[in-house]
């Protein structure tokens, strides 16, 4: 149980000189992102924890943090160093890295927090930045003005204005040193937004969200979430967001899901001195423990009682290491969740572990957009806590734009199942995004034929439905080609033509979710989204045998099959030619509806393109490839997520369908983008030959793009003349394409060789 004695880790390699200060994204899940911040003391992988080091009180030595725990950056206080003659002399002569014996990234605070605690500091705005620069910090912090929760609106506004006024001089004093530009604004949404917009115009490297410590100390987590949503959407996305003073692991999942990149923590040491342990669900006092909440390496083989028997100093050191290990473990869980596409679900699970955090999560996932959210299925469940959350904020509609900022960054469809989590499932951002996309893009076939005045809603069983319904669908296509068939899923109605689309058909939960009989009133409300509100609704239970017979009988009773001579059409044998024609139509409809939904194409244009097309199917009847009548392979429906992969031939065809001008710059338009085709990404001449070879598109080479681009979306890559160079999958939003200067912007899937 002695001090750390193992070997040293290699010192970091400085980044390329041209990359210093640049930030790039390597993976993302909605607004949650993994990134790399390039500095003179190595490349910092984010999300990252920066332990707070008091130069006078080192509970854990910085070198141990680097060697033992792999921590790449820490934060210390330049004001404390500046005031302490001995520390100041060493830092000035040898540099802050030597003072701390830490080879990684060093960030310094400016004394702003001391001004909050003690009322004032004795250093000037430019002086403290120049001092930080002189001691060789990697990321300095300007002296902003702290806004407290108890301040009135005018006082907070003055803090914001004064901080903005200090920004130009601070940046000039920093020179080439990376500089933090803190965001203030207290609990006032418009002031947080004003601060973010104003500070975002200056050339800062990182944007800390300031003034949140007293909010966290009082467990005001809903206000913490509001501060994030009032600030982050208005900051340049190519700069990391640092939650200043946030170091409790309980807040990591929600913060990271909303876009936080950096955290700093003195809690690991402060809580240890008070005999408290950090956990992802709160804090616990060691005096009450017989067993460890989580068995971490630093206490393996020792009980809480044995640690309590140590002297105060040694016990504090062990608890500090315990807290640091727990904190780093939760950060690793968040990183893996981003890679797995489950960061929101992790935040969802963590929200149940503290009432204030649950309140914040319910506000986040419901209140900001409940005016727009389709709540039809929520009404069938227990909603006491969700109703209470709505009552807590009567002005929820003012946050709808911030919620859309989250939803519009979601990738859909996505691989993997959708674990059922009760009411929370229906308001997950990627589920919300999938529903909105379906409701805005999909349309009924519009064929004026038998059955066009009715909708058959199948329910009662989970997928796959193809094996059970394929023969019924062939008969329905032949007998009543105008009939639309929808499937009731736990998260909404889904057209049968999209019967394998994630997340609708990949919900993993109890069977009663699928067996519930639909409420016709709620079904009719949902059908209004698709322009089918006046149609007759026919419900058919899929559970058990005799599905065809039940369906045909129901259609007869509803009058949909009037004129069909067989009283039970399910026993009627179709002629081979009729069966083949019906099958081919259903296959084309499957491909067409996916092209309309996932490639943002106009329905009639797709139908014309697919006229006389053929499909290659596997042994289970799933469409693998779609071929035009001339044999050109255009798309391949994916088996993993129900998505669609575009081919080179398909890209050429889709490119020719463009009827609007090529994008110019990075301008957002309020006009609808529905049916305008896949977004275009315009690259410069330097990138053109590489894209044609199938190489990825990198940030910094993009001249313009359409405003409806989003992560995971198929896009076309063109030159400034609008000529097709290739196609791929976007790795960002419009703002990302505009601001980032490093990293992959588009993962190219095919290039057009000359």
N, C-alpha and C positions, 0 to 999 in steps of 0.2 A: 504493500500500500504506500510505497515511497514515491518520490518525485519521478517525473518522466526522464528516462535515460536512454531510450532507443535512438537509432541513427537518424540523421538528418535527411530531410527531403531536399531534392535539388532546388536551387533557386530558380525563379521564373525567368523566362526569356522575354526581353522587351518586344513589344509589337513593332511592326514595320512603321517607320517614321510617318509615312503617308496615311496610316490607319489610326494614328493616335486620336483618341476621343470619339471614334466611330463606334456605333452600336449596330449589331445585326441580329436578326431572328433566325434561329436554327430549327425550331419546332413551335407549333402553336395549337391551342385548343380554345377556340373562341378568342376571348381577350387574354386568356392565360398564355404565356409565351416563355420559351427558353431562348436565351440570348447570349451574346458575347460582347463585352465591353473592352475595347482595346486601349491599353495604357502602357506607360513606360516600364511598369513593373509587372508585366504579364497580361494575359487576356483573362478577364474575370467572367466566369460562367454564371449566368443568372437564371432563375432567382438565386440571390445570394444573401447570406447573413453576414453582417459586419459587427462582430462583437465590439462593445465599447471598452476601451482601455483607458483607465485613469493612470497617467504616468507616475503618479505617486503611490497608487495602491493597485498592485498587479496580483489579483487573485489567481489567475492563470497566466503564465508568461506568454507573451505574443509568439515567441519562437515555438513553444509547444503547440499553440494553435495551428501554426503552419505545418510543423512536422508530424504531429500526432493526429490532428483532426482534418488536415487538408484544407483549412480555411484560407481562401485566397485574398481576403481583404478585411481590414478592420477600420474602426473609426476612433479617433482620439480628439481631445479638445485643444485647439490651438490657443485659446484664450488662457487656459490653465498654464500651458507651456510658456506663453508670453509673459504672464505675471510672475512665474517662478524663475528667479535669476539662474539657478543652477541648471534647470531644464532648458531654459532659453539659450544659455551659453552652449550647451552640448548640441542642441538641435541646430543652432546657427552654424557651429563649426563643423559638425559631422553629418548633419541631416537628420530628419525625423525617423528615417528607417533605421539608422544606427542607434538613435536614442531608444527606440523600442525593441531593437533586435528583431526586426520583422522584414523579410525580403519581398513580401507581396505588396498589394495595393494598399496605400494608406489614404484614407479620407479624414479630413479634419472639420470639426464644427467651429463656429466663429465666436461663440459667446452669447448667441441669441437666447439660448435656454437659461444661461446664467442671469440674463436680464429679466427673464420671466420669473426666476426664483428670487433674485435679490433686488430687482427693481431697476438696475442700470449696470452698464459696464464702462470701463475707463479707456476704451480704445476707439479709434476712428474707423469709419467705413473703409477707406482705402488702406489705412495702416494695417488692419488685420488681414486683409487679402494679400497685401505685399509681404507681410510676415509669413503667411502660409506658403507663398511662392518661394520665399527665400530659404525655407527649411526643406524644400523639395517634396512637398506633398503631391500625391497624384491627383486628388480631387479636393479642391478647396471649397469653402462655403462663404458666401457673402453675409454681411451682417444685416439680416432682415429684421423686421419688427414683429414680435410675437403677438398674436391676437388670442385673448383668453375667452372662454365660453361665457364669462359673466359680463363681457363688454357689450355695450349697446351698438346699434348699427352704425352710427356716426363714428364712434371710436374705432370700430373694426375697419371701416372705410378709410380712416386716416392711416391705419397700419398698412393697408394694401397700397394706398397712394404713396406713402413714404418708402415702402420697399421698392416699388416701381421706380421711384425717383433715384434711389441709390444704385439701381442696376447698371446704368452705363459706366459710372465711375468704377464700380466693382469689376466689371469685365475688362476695362482698360488696365486696372491694376493687376489683374490676373495674368495678362499677357498670354503665353502659350499654355499656362496651367489650366487644366479642366476645372470648371467652376459650377457649383451647385446654385440653382436659382429656385429658392423655396417658394411655395404657394401658400398664401395666407388667405384669410377671409372668414375665420370663425365658423359660426353655424349658419351663415347667410349664403344661400345658394348663389345669388347673383354676384356677390362679392368674390366667392370662390371662383366663379366663372370668369369674372373680370380679371382677377389675379392670374389665372391660368392663361388666358388669352394675352394679357399684357406681358407676362414673363416669357411666354412662348415666342414672342417676337425678337427677343434678344438671343445672343449666341451662347446660351448655357449648354453644358454637357449633360447634366442630370437635373431632374426636377424633384426635389423632396416635397412631400406634402407636410407642411408644418402646422403647428398648433393642435396636434391630435393627442398629445400626452394626457392633458387633463380630461379629454373626452374618453380615452381608454381607462384612465384611473377610476372614472365614475361608471364604468360599464355602459357607456352611452353608444352601444355598437350600431344602433340604427342611425344615429347621427354620423358615426364613423363611415358607414356605407354611403350616406348622403354626401358627405364631403368628397368621397372618391368619385361619385357619379357627377358631382357638380364641377369637378376639376379635370379628371383624366380625359374625357372626350374632347377637351379644348386644348390639350397639350400636343406638341409635335410628337408623333408616335416613334420617331427615330431616337428619342432620348429616354433612358431608363427612368422609371418612377420609383422614388425612394420614400417609403413610409417612415418619416422621421420619428424615432422613438418607439416604434413598434417592434417588439421582440418576443411577444408571447406566442408560442406555437399555435394556440387555439385560434388565432386570427389569420394564420397563414393561408389556409385554403380559400376562404372568402376573398381575402385581399388579392391573392394571385389570380383567382378566377376573374377578378375585375380589372386586372392589368398591372398589379404591382410587381416590381422587379427586384428591389433592394429593401432590406430590413436592417435595423441596427438594434442591438440588445445589450442593455446593462442588467436586464432582469436576471440573467443566469447567475450573476454575482450578488446583486442586491437581495434577491430572494433567498440565496444560499445563506447569507449572513443572518437572515431572519428565520432560518431553519425550515424554509419552504421549498417544495419541489414543484417544478413545472411539469405539466402534462398537456396533451392535446385537448383535454376537456376541462382544464382549470388548474388550480394549485392545491397542494396538500401539505400539511405540516408533518415533518418527520416524527414529531413527538407522539402522534396518534397512530403511527404505522407499525404493523408487525411484518408485513410483506411489502415489497417494492411495487408501486403502481405499474412500472415497466422495468424489467431487469436490463440495465444498461451495462456495458463492459466495465466501466470504472468501479462498479460495486459488485461485480460477479464474485460469488463466493462469500459475500458478507451480508449480514442482515442489517435492517435499520437500527436495531438495538446496538450492534457492534459499532456502527458509525456514530451513534449518539454517545457512546462511551469515550470517544476521542476528545481531545481538547477542542476548544472553540475554533481555533485557527485551522486545525487539520480537518475538523468536520466541515467547516465552511468550504475548504478547498475541494473536498470530495463531493459535496453537494453542488458546488459550482460546475464541476466536471459533469456530474449527473445532469444538471439542467442544460448544459451546453449540448450534451449528447442527445438528449430528448428533443431539443430544438432542432438540431441538424437532421435527426431522423424524420421529423415531421416535414421538414423542407424537402428531403429526398422523396417522401411520399408524394408531395405536390409535384415534383419534377416528373416522377414516373407517371402520375395521373395525367399530366399534359401529354406525355408521349402516348398514353393509352386512350386519350380522348375522354377522360373521366374526371377532369378537375372540378366541374360543377357538381357532379355526384358526390365527390369527396367533401366539398363545401356543404352540400345538402346533409350529409351524414353528420358532420361535425356540428351543424346548427342545432341538433337535438341535444347537445351536451351542455348547453348553458342557456338559461331562459332569455337573457339579453341578446345573445347571438341568434337564438331562434326568432326573436322579434325582428332583428335586422334582416334575417334571411326571408322571412315572410313578407316583410315590406319590399325587399328587393324583387322577389319573384312574383309578387301579386299586385301590390298597390300601384306601382308606376304605370302599369299598362292594363289594369283590370277593365277599363272602359272599352278596350279593343279585344281583350282576350275572350275567346270562345269558352264560356264556362259551363257548357251543357253537361259535361260528365261530372264536373265537380259537384253539381247539385244533387247527385245521387249518393254522395259520401258525407262523412262527418266533417263539418266545416266550421266548427266553433272557433278554433284558433285562427283560421284564415279570415273569418269575418271580423274577429277582434283586431287582427292586424290592419284590416282596411279602415276600421274606425279610428285607428291611431293617427291616420294622416288623411285629412279631408281634401288636401290639395294634391292628391296622387297624380292627377292628370298632367300636372306641370312637369313630371318626370318621365313622361312617355318617350320623349326624344332620347333620353339617356338610356332607357331600356332598349330602344331600337338600335342604339349604338352597340349594345352587347349582342343583340339578335342578328344584326346584319353582318357580324363577323364570324358567324357560325358556319361550319362545314356540314352540308347535308346533301345527299345521304352519307352516312358514315358506317364503317364496318363494326361488327360486333352486335351483341344483343342489347336490349334496352331493359335493364333490371327494373322491375316495378318497385316504386318507393312511395306508394300511396298518392295523395294529392300532389305532392311535389313533382311527380313524374310529368304531369300535364303542363307544368310551367317551366320545365327545363328550357334554356334558351334554344338549343338545337331542335327540340321538339316544336317549340313555338315557330322557329324559322321554317321547319319542314311543313307545318300546317299552313303558314302564310304563303309559302311558295305554291303549294298545291291549290289553295283557294284562288290565288291570283292568276295562275297559268292554265290549269286544267279546265276543259270545257266538254260538255256532252257532245257526242258525235254530230248531232243536229240533223240526222237523217229523218226525213218525213216519211215514215213507214210504220207498219204495224208495231205497236208498243211504244211509240214516241211520246205518248201521254202518261207513261208509267215509269216507276223505278222499282226494281227488285232489290231489297236490302237483305243480304244473307248474314246470319249471326249464329252464335252458339258454339263455335269451334275455332281454335287457332289454326294457323297455316301449317304446312303449305296446302293451298286449296286446289292446286292445278290437277292433282290426281283424282280428287273427288268431284270436281266441278267441270273438268274439261269436256266430258261428253254432254253434260247439261248445257254448257255454253255453246257448243256446236249446234245443238237443237234450238236453243233460243235465237241464235244468229240466223238460223234458217227460217224459223216460224215467225219471229217478231224482231226483225233487225233494228228497229228503232228503240228497243227497250235498253235502258241503262241498268247495269248491275253494279251495286255497291256492296262492299263488305264492311260490317261493323267491327272496328278494332277498338281496343281500350283507349286510344287517343284520338279517335275520330273515324268518319267514313272514308273509305278508300275505294276508288274505282277498280273493278276487277282487272282491267288492263294493266294496272300497276301493282298487281297482287303480291309482288316480292319486294316492295320498296321499304327500305329502312327509313325511319324507325317504326313505321306503322305496324308492320308484320313481324317485327322482331322483339316484341314485348315479352319479357320473361317474368311470369308471375303466376299466381294461382288460376286455375281453370275457371273459377267463377267470373273472372274478368271478361272472359269471352262468352260465357253462357248467359249473361244478363240479357233479357229481352229488351230490345230498344224501345224507348219512349217515342211514339210517333210524332208528338209535338216537337220534341227536341231534334228528331231526325229532320223534320220539315224545316226547322230553323237552320240546320246545317246545309240542307239542300239549297237554301236561298243563296248561299255563296256561289253556287254553280249555275244559277239561273234555272233551277228546276223546282221552284217552290210550288208551282201549280200542278205538278204531276201526282198521279195516284201512287201511294206507297203500298207495296206488297212485301210483307215480312215472311222470310223462309228460314226455318231452323235447320242448321247444318248437322246437328248432333244426331247420331244414329244412322240406320240404313234407310233406303227409300227416298233419298234427297230429290232425285229427278221426279219421282211420282208426286211428292209433296209440292214441289215447285210448280209443276205443270197443272196440278189440280188448283192451286191457289191462283194461277194465272187465268185458268178457265173461269173460276168463280168471279174473278175481277173483271172478266170480259175482255181481257187482253188478247186471248186466243180465239175470239169469235171468228168463225169461218174455217177453223181447223177441224176437219171431219172427225178425227180420232178423239173420243172422249178422254182418253189418257194418252196424250201425245208422247209420253216417255216410252211407250211401247212401239211407237211408229219407227220403222227402220228407214233411215234416209238413203237415198240413192248415193252411190259412191261419188259421183260428180258433185252433188249437193254438199256432201260431207266435206269433200276436199275444198270447195269454194269457201265454205264457212270457216274451216280451219285456217286457210290462208288469210282470210279477212281478220280473224282474231289475232293471228301472228303479226300482221301489219299494224293492227290497232295497238298492240303491245309496244311495238317499236315506235310508232308515230307518237303515242302519248308520252313516251319517255323523251323523245326528241323535243316535243313541245315544252315539257316541264323542265328538263335538265339542260337543254341547249337554248332555251328561251326563244323558240321559233314559232312562227305563225302557223296555225293549224292547217289552213287550206294549202299553204305552200308545201308543208310536209306531206300532206295527202297526195298532192300532185307529184311530188318527188318519188314517193313510194309506189306509185301506180305500176302494176305488173312486177313489183319487186318480189324477191324470194327470200326465204329465211332458212338457215341451217339450224336444226334443232338437235338436242341430245336425246338420249334414250328415254329420258323422263318427260320429254315434250317441251323443255325450256329452249327458248330461242338463244342461240349462241352468236350468230352473225346475221346481219341483214345485208342483202345484195341488191343493187339496182338492176333494172331489166337488162342493162348492158354488161352485168357481171361485176360491177364495181362494188367492193366491200366498203360500206360507209360507217357502220357502227357495230359495236358488240355489247349487248346487255351483260352487265357483270353479275356473277352468281353470288358474290360475297355480300353486297349491300343493296342490290337492286338498282345500282347506278348504270351509267352508260359510258363506254369508252369510244371516243371518236377516232377514226382512222385518217390516214392522209387523204384518201379519196373522199371521205366524208367532210373533211376540212375544206377541200376545194369546192365541194358542192355548197356547203353552208356559207362560205365566203362570198360566193356569187349571189347569195340571197340578200345581201346587205342593201337596204334602200335608203339609208340615212348617211350623211357625210361622216368621214373618219373623224375621230375625236381630235380636239385641239387643246393641248394642255391638260390640266387636271381639275376641270370645273365640274362642280356638282350641279345637277339640274333637278328641279322639282317635278319635271314631267315623268310620266310613267315610262318605264323601260320594257314593259312586258311585250314580248313578241318581236323585239328588235334584234334578236340573235345573240350569240355568245359575245361577250365583251371583247373589244379589240385592244391590244397592247401595241403601241407604236414605238419601235426601237430606232436608235440612230444608226448611221452608216457603219460605225465601228463594230456593232454587234451583228449586223446582217449576215456576214459569211459564216459566223459561228452558229447562229440560229438555223441556217439552212443545213448545217451539218448535224443538227439535232442537239446542240449544246444548250444548256440552261440560259435563261435570261437573268442577268444580274442587275441589281439596283445600281443606278448611276448611268445606265445606258437607255433609259426609258424617256421618250419625248412626250408621250401623252397616253391616256387610256380612258376607256368608257367608265362612267361613274357607277355602273352597276356591278363592277368587278368585286369579288369577295373571295376569301380563302376557300380552296378546294373546288372552285368553279372552273369549268372548261373555258378556255379563251383562245382567240386567234392572235397570232403574232404577225404584225405587218410592218413594212417600212414606211417612211414618210410619204410615199406615193400611194399607200394603201395596198401595195402588192403583198400577197400572202407569202410569208417566210416559213411559217410553221404553226404548230398548235401545241397547247400544253395545259397545265393546271396552275391556276394562280396561287401564290403564297401570301397574298395580302389584300388589303382594301385600297380604295382610291387614295386615301391619305398616306398609306404605306408606300404606294408607288411614287407618290410625289416627294416624300421626304427622305426615305432611306437612301444611303449612298454605298451600302455594303450588304452583301448577302444575296441569296437567290430570291428573285422576284417571281419567276415563272419556271416551273419544272417542265421543260420541253418534252413532249411525247412523240414528236415527229417533225422533221424539217423538210422543206421543199427544195431539193437540189436543182440547180439550174441546168 
